[in-house]
Amino acid sequence: MMALQFYKNYLPVQTLDDVAQNFRKTLVPTNRSSEFFVDWKKIRENVDSIKTELALWDSLINSKSIKSDYAKLIADYPEVLKTMPILLAIREVEFPVITDFFSPDEAIKTYNFSRKKGDTLTKEEVEEFTAFAEKSGVLPLFSNVRNFHDYVMGVEVGMDTNARKNRSGDAMELAIKPLVEKLSKSMKFDFLFQRTFGHAQEKYGVSAPTELVNRKSDFIIHKGGKLVNIEVNYYSGSGSKPEEIVDSYINRRNELISKKWAFIWITDGDVWNTSHNQLKKGFDKLDYLLNLDFIKKGMLEGALREVLK
């Protein structure tokens, strides 16, 4: 079997079962790099984009008449209101709030903090925004915060932790991308990163499976009319269903083969420690199934050389 021979070139194995066992023994315990934990660049950009408004808030720190001073500030500089939500760790600038749940007339009020320089607030709006600031606990901040730049920096760090789930999904792709870039230079191929199969059709004048045209690929490799789809992911044990995962990539491979594309699947994570049968099925039905250790042994380069020759 051609797949087995490929693995024999890199591993001391005799059967695909041996390959699966070697795969499981070399799984990595995490896909987190040092950059995973906090996206400092994004946070600095977010804070810097509102530094003028934050300086205006600073002018109220330690105010002796914070309620009236707050009302005067937003009346004079309505644009400062767009930063009110971030003081409450909210991204949206417009959102509904329960004012009186038992009132049949006005149980829900929608606040829109999207204001720009030159806007004018009515007296009623100033009163409403000031009342919201008081009830939401923002006004006491002006007696406890030294400066709003540092405060919002801390808020952004806290909110950024919610984005870690997405970064975890992206971490494997970002880990593999530098290697793909390096190989593209030495092997003289072009590649697309996180683009749809439809985009590849238009760019390279090729045909992709109809079912995949609108689907995004992690990597699409192109050289001399030959195409390769590389999918990359990491699965921890929580919430992952190995049988569905493997079957979906077998289907992906078969769809691509029908259009003369090649397919390489790179995956890692401890879910595969308890999924021997599914893993063996993957090695039996897929041409190239790799983990990070296999890539370190040169298998990604070897697979690409085979399919692009």
Helices and strands as residue ranges (DSSP letters): H 2-8, H 16-25, G 34-36, H 40-48, H 51-58, H 66-76, G 78-83, H 84-87, E 94-98, E 108-112, H 123-135, G 139-143, H 148-160, G 161-163, H 164-187, E 190-196, H 197-204, G 210-212, E 216-223, E 226-234, H 242-257, E 262-268, G 270-274, H 276-285, E 289-290, H 292-296, H 299-308
